[in-house]
Amino acid sequence: MIYIILISAIIGCYITYHIYSHKYKKKPLVCPLKAKCDPVIHSEYSKFLGIENTILGFTYYVFILIFHLLFLIFKFNNYFLEFFVFNLSLLAVFFSIYLTFIQLFKLKKFCSWCLLSALLCFLIFINSYLIYKDTIIKAAIQLQKLSIFIHALTSGIALGIVSVVDYLFFKFLKDKKIDEKEKSILDNLSDFIWLILGLIIVSGVFIYLSDMDKYHNSVKFMLKMIIVLIIVINGFLMNLIVSPKLIEFDFQKLNNLKERIFISMGVISITSWLLAFILGRLKTIPLSLIEALGLYLLFLIITIISSIFFIKLKLKN
């Protein structure tokens, strides 16, 4: 299994360097499966937080390669390091899934080199789990307090950033439209939210693993994880469908369905983040999971209707 990781990391280094060199030498990138690689690697999604995805990928593969070579040679057993490497491979899988969705549903073009890199990330993750599965549970128990701290901290940071995004959105709407510069600012903040969301999911997984019986029967924890799942789905839809057309929207009267859908998605985002943060502060909730979900959905509906009414009233003034 460790040899699969080493081979995957070596191939990953080659792929990311191959893409990077062709892109910056302005050479056409030939896809083995006769796909269209150039539109993908030159798209706005080829960077994350201003850093080239190829650089992020190359750095990840080099780290994985060096770590597992040292692991193979010296046979060390440090569950903190193994825990960190597994977390890193899990984040890499989430990021690869995100980029694959971008190719398939937003760009509607795919780069076979990029898809191969995503497959390598998945192979590294699966084999890391098989190698370190005993360590993962042990580390999750030992680092439970740290996982809870990271989970709470990132939830608070995410709520703050989402609040800033909402504030900027209403500020930008003073002229009843969103221009390219304003959209770019919102997109950069969105990238950062995805990074924080990845940390929330990873820390949540390890909180669950630290005491599976306890958290499986916790209405509060399960409700929060469902809300996080809704945030992820809503975020994917906003990034893939709504955000690219943001500058085309007419916010003059909010009479069109697409503008109302966008506002509704924004409300779902900020409301869900707020509820997830509040749930993190509570010890328990005196409701069944079905009852809690029903109240959550009812609260979303009321908030969406109220927000659309408020925004229409504000735009009139």
Secondary structure, DSSP 4 states (H G I P E B T S, - for coil): -HHHHHHHHHHHHHHHHHHHHHHHTT-----TTS--HHHHHTSGGGEETTEEHHHHHHHHHHHHHHHHHHHHHH----HHHHHHHHHHHHHHHHHHHHHHHIIIIII----HHHHHHHHHHHHHHHHHHHHHHHHHHHHHHHTHHHHHHHHHHHHHHHHHHHHHHHHHHHHHGGGTS--HHHHHHHHHHHHHHHHHHHHHHHHHHHHHHHSHHHHHT-HHHHHHHHHHHHHHHHHHHIIIIIGGGGGG---SS--SHHHHHHHHHHHHHHHHHHHHHHHHH-S--SS-HHHHHHHHHHHHHHHHHHHHHHHHHHHH-
